[in-house]
């Protein structure tokens, strides 16, 4: 279960649903730990002077960490308000450019990069286009890195989704997307390779996978705001979403002591571009 489970690849929808609330998205969405970027550097050799293409930068949560490494970052973002906020957030970095486009339609103008990074965004890219484009825009020996957050639970902790399941059914009954996060240990032992997205089909080598446990704490209003930033809730009609989230906030205040956790496994998946003509190249299993 990622931040926004069971989403089709729909970059136009991404720009629309998140572009409605860029400031909220920037405030409540989790970032990515420093240890992840240290591992990314160790695996790929990226660092000062490396050229990085970031796909779907949002408001720049990962962009800032990439820029702080001394990388030259070209960030592609389809939402105009999200892109504008990212530009403001990155204004102090001379080597960051934010370009507004979907990745599928983005004009690379012949530019080639050392590393491609997609932070909680690759599932929105059309898989029939995305991996091929990633292969094209990376230099030989380049790397693709997918970052994300998998919502998990621990058996000994109150779990806010279970505590509010009746409210979800009351306000939006029968929604097939309602569900409960998997156990943390289950994800650690079963979530391998390139994960739930379509694989690269031999264009990239096997994924190196690393997990980083993280947790956010919210009061009732804060958790409701967090849910407002997720596509699962943004796609609901406002007349359904707002009463539901008001009820969720009230339940957290009255039954859960106005304090709940959102536990995640932040995940890094990174693999190297298979160069044309190399053994195990396009067409082989990946």
C-alpha positions as CSV (number, residue, x, y, z in Angstrom):
1,X,0.0,0.0,0.0
2,X,1.7,3.2,-1.1
3,X,0.6,6.8,-0.4
4,X,-2.2,6.5,-2.9
5,X,-3.1,2.9,-3.5
6,X,-4.6,1.3,-6.7
7,X,-4.1,4.3,-9.0
8,X,-4.0,3.9,-12.7
9,X,-1.2,5.5,-14.7
10,X,-2.8,8.9,-15.4
11,X,-0.4,11.8,-15.4
12,X,-3.2,14.2,-16.4
13,X,-5.1,13.2,-13.3
14,X,-2.0,13.6,-11.2
15,X,-1.5,17.2,-12.3
16,X,-5.2,17.9,-11.6
17,X,-5.8,16.2,-8.2
18,X,-2.6,17.3,-6.5
19,X,-2.4,20.7,-8.2
20,X,-5.6,21.6,-6.3
21,X,-3.8,21.6,-3.0
22,X,0.0,22.3,-3.5
23,X,0.6,24.1,-0.1
24,X,-1.3,21.3,1.8
25,X,0.6,18.6,-0.1
26,X,3.9,20.3,0.7
27,X,3.0,20.6,4.4
28,X,1.7,17.1,5.2
29,X,3.4,14.7,2.8
30,X,6.5,12.9,4.3
31,X,9.9,13.6,2.9
32,X,12.7,11.2,2.4
33,X,15.4,10.4,4.9
34,X,19.0,11.4,4.6
35,X,20.1,7.8,4.8
36,X,18.2,7.1,1.6
37,X,20.2,9.7,-0.3
38,X,23.5,8.5,1.2
39,X,22.7,5.0,-0.1
40,X,21.7,6.4,-3.5
41,X,25.1,8.1,-3.7
42,X,26.9,4.9,-2.6
43,X,25.1,2.8,-5.2
44,X,25.2,5.1,-8.2
45,X,28.3,7.2,-7.6
46,X,26.2,10.4,-8.1
47,X,27.3,13.6,-6.4
48,X,28.6,17.0,-7.1
49,X,28.3,17.8,-10.8
50,X,26.0,14.8,-11.6
51,X,23.1,15.5,-13.9
52,X,19.8,14.3,-12.5
53,X,16.4,14.2,-14.1
54,X,13.5,14.1,-11.6
55,X,10.2,12.9,-12.9
56,X,7.1,14.3,-11.1
57,X,8.9,16.5,-8.6
58,X,5.7,17.7,-6.9
59,X,6.6,20.6,-4.6
60,X,10.2,19.6,-4.3
61,X,10.5,17.3,-1.3
62,X,13.2,15.1,-3.0
63,X,14.5,17.9,-5.2
64,X,16.0,19.8,-2.3
65,X,18.0,16.7,-1.2
66,X,19.3,16.1,-4.7
67,X,20.3,19.7,-5.1
68,X,22.0,19.7,-1.7
69,X,24.3,16.9,-3.0
70,X,25.6,19.4,-5.6
71,X,23.7,17.7,-8.5
72,X,22.4,19.7,-11.5
73,X,18.7,18.8,-11.4
74,X,16.1,19.1,-14.1
75,X,12.7,18.5,-12.5
76,X,9.6,17.7,-14.6
77,X,6.2,18.4,-13.0
78,X,2.8,18.4,-14.8
79,X,0.8,20.5,-12.3
80,X,1.3,24.3,-12.8
81,X,0.7,25.3,-9.2
82,X,2.9,22.4,-7.9
83,X,5.6,23.4,-10.3
84,X,5.4,27.1,-9.3
85,X,5.7,26.1,-5.6
86,X,8.7,23.9,-6.4
87,X,10.4,26.8,-8.2
88,X,9.9,29.0,-5.1
89,X,11.2,26.2,-2.8
90,X,14.3,25.7,-5.1
91,X,15.0,29.4,-5.7
92,X,18.2,29.3,-3.7
93,X,19.7,26.6,-5.9
94,X,21.3,27.8,-9.1
95,X,21.5,24.3,-10.7
96,X,17.8,23.4,-10.4
97,X,15.3,23.9,-13.3
98,X,11.6,23.0,-13.0
99,X,9.9,22.3,-16.3
100,X,6.1,21.9,-16.5
101,X,5.1,18.8,-18.5
102,X,4.2,15.2,-18.1
103,X,7.2,12.9,-18.6
104,X,5.6,11.2,-21.6
105,X,5.2,14.6,-23.4
106,X,8.4,16.3,-22.0
107,X,10.8,17.7,-24.7
108,X,14.3,16.5,-23.6
109,X,15.9,18.6,-26.3
110,X,18.6,16.0,-26.7
111,X,19.7,16.3,-23.0
112,X,21.1,13.1,-21.4
113,X,21.4,12.5,-17.6
114,X,23.4,10.4,-15.2
115,X,20.5,9.5,-12.9
116,X,16.7,9.5,-13.2
117,X,14.8,9.9,-9.9
118,X,11.0,9.5,-9.4
119,X,9.8,10.1,-5.9
120,X,6.3,8.8,-5.3
121,X,5.4,9.5,-8.9
122,X,6.5,6.6,-11.2
123,X,3.1,4.9,-10.8
124,X,1.5,7.8,-12.6
125,X,3.7,7.4,-15.7
126,X,2.4,5.3,-18.6
127,X,4.5,2.1,-18.3
128,X,4.4,1.6,-22.1
129,X,6.2,4.9,-22.4
130,X,8.0,5.5,-19.1
131,X,10.8,2.9,-19.0
132,X,11.6,3.4,-22.7
133,X,11.9,7.1,-22.3
134,X,14.0,6.6,-19.1
135,X,16.4,4.4,-21.0
136,X,16.6,7.0,-23.8
137,X,17.3,10.0,-21.7
138,X,20.0,8.3,-19.5
139,X,23.6,8.1,-20.5
140,X,25.2,4.6,-20.9
141,X,25.7,3.3,-17.4
142,X,23.1,5.6,-16.0
143,X,20.7,4.7,-13.1
144,X,17.0,4.8,-12.4
145,X,15.9,5.3,-8.8
146,X,12.3,5.0,-7.7
147,X,11.5,6.4,-4.2
148,X,8.2,5.9,-2.3
149,X,6.4,5.4,0.9
150,X,4.5,2.2,1.8
151,X,2.0,2.7,4.6
152,X,2.3,-0.1,7.1
153,X,1.0,-1.1,10.5
154,X,2.4,-2.9,13.5
155,X,0.3,-5.4,15.4
156,X,0.7,-3.8,18.8
157,X,-0.4,-0.3,17.8
158,X,-3.9,1.2,17.3
159,X,-4.5,1.5,13.6
160,X,-6.4,4.6,12.5
161,X,-7.8,3.0,9.3
162,X,-9.4,0.2,11.2
163,X,-10.7,2.6,13.8
164,X,-12.5,4.6,11.1
165,X,-13.6,1.9,8.7
166,X,-17.2,2.3,9.7
167,X,-17.0,6.0,8.8
168,X,-15.6,5.3,5.4
169,X,-18.4,2.8,4.7
170,X,-21.0,5.3,6.0
171,X,-20.0,8.2,3.8
172,X,-18.7,6.3,0.8
173,X,-20.0,2.7,1.0
174,X,-18.6,-0.1,-1.2
175,X,-15.5,1.8,-2.3
176,X,-13.1,-0.9,-3.4
177,X,-10.1,1.2,-2.5
178,X,-10.8,1.2,1.2
179,X,-8.5,-1.1,3.0
180,X,-6.0,-1.6,5.8
181,X,-2.2,-1.3,5.6
182,X,-0.2,-4.5,5.5
183,X,2.0,-5.5,8.4
184,X,5.5,-3.9,8.4
185,X,7.3,-7.3,8.6
186,X,5.2,-8.6,5.7
187,X,6.3,-5.8,3.4
188,X,9.9,-6.2,4.4
189,X,9.9,-9.9,3.5
190,X,7.8,-9.8,0.3
191,X,8.2,-6.4,-1.4
192,X,11.1,-7.1,-3.8
193,X,12.4,-5.9,-7.2
194,X,10.7,-3.0,-8.9
195,X,7.7,-3.4,-6.7
196,X,4.0,-2.9,-7.7
197,X,4.8,-0.9,-10.9
198,X,5.3,-2.6,-14.3
199,X,8.9,-3.7,-14.6
200,X,11.4,-2.3,-17.1
201,X,11.4,-5.4,-19.4
202,X,15.2,-5.7,-19.6
203,X,15.9,-2.0,-20.1
204,X,17.3,-1.8,-16.6
205,X,19.1,-4.3,-14.4
206,X,17.7,-5.9,-11.3
207,X,16.6,-3.4,-8.6
208,X,18.6,-2.9,-5.5
209,X,16.0,-2.4,-2.7
210,X,16.4,-0.6,0.6
211,X,13.8,0.2,3.3
212,X,13.8,3.0,5.9
213,X,11.2,3.0,8.7
214,X,9.6,6.4,9.2
215,X,6.6,7.6,11.2
216,X,4.5,10.8,11.3
217,X,2.3,11.8,14.2
218,X,-0.9,13.7,13.8
219,X,-3.8,15.1,15.8
220,X,-7.3,14.6,14.3
221,X,-7.3,17.7,12.2
222,X,-3.7,17.0,11.0
223,X,-4.6,13.5,9.9
224,X,-7.6,14.7,8.1
225,X,-5.4,17.2,6.2
226,X,-3.0,14.4,5.4
227,X,-5.9,12.4,3.9
228,X,-6.9,15.5,1.9
229,X,-3.6,15.4,0.1
230,X,-4.1,11.8,-1.2
231,X,-5.6,11.1,-4.6
232,X,-7.9,8.4,-3.0
233,X,-9.7,11.2,-1.2
234,X,-9.1,14.0,-3.7
235,X,-11.1,12.1,-6.3
236,X,-14.1,12.0,-4.0
237,X,-16.8,14.7,-4.5
238,X,-16.3,17.5,-2.0
239,X,-19.8,16.8,-0.6
240,X,-18.6,13.3,0.3
241,X,-14.9,14.0,1.2
242,X,-15.3,16.8,3.6
243,X,-18.0,15.3,5.9
244,X,-16.0,12.0,5.9
245,X,-12.8,13.7,6.9
246,X,-14.5,15.9,9.5
247,X,-15.9,12.6,11.0
248,X,-12.5,11.0,10.9
249,X,-10.9,14.0,12.7
250,X,-13.7,13.8,15.4
251,X,-13.2,10.1,15.9
252,X,-9.4,10.6,16.4
253,X,-10.2,13.4,19.0
254,X,-12.7,11.4,20.9
255,X,-11.6,7.8,20.8
256,X,-7.8,7.9,20.1
257,X,-6.7,10.7,22.4
258,X,-6.2,13.1,19.4
259,X,-2.9,11.5,18.5
260,X,-2.4,8.9,15.8
261,X,0.6,7.6,13.8
262,X,1.1,7.2,10.1
263,X,3.8,4.6,9.9
264,X,5.7,4.1,6.6
265,X,8.5,2.2,5.1
266,X,10.2,4.6,2.8
267,X,11.7,2.5,-0.1
268,X,14.5,3.0,-2.5
269,X,14.6,0.9,-5.7
270,X,17.6,1.6,-7.9
271,X,18.8,-0.2,-11.0
272,X,21.3,0.5,-13.8
273,X,20.5,1.1,-17.4
274,X,21.3,-1.9,-19.6
275,X,23.3,-0.5,-22.5
276,X,22.2,-1.3,-26.0
277,X,23.8,-4.5,-27.2
278,X,24.8,-5.6,-23.7
279,X,24.0,-9.1,-22.5
280,X,20.6,-9.2,-20.9
281,X,19.6,-6.0,-22.8
282,X,16.1,-5.0,-24.0
283,X,13.8,-8.0,-24.4
284,X,15.3,-10.0,-21.5
285,X,13.7,-10.4,-18.1
286,X,14.2,-7.4,-15.8
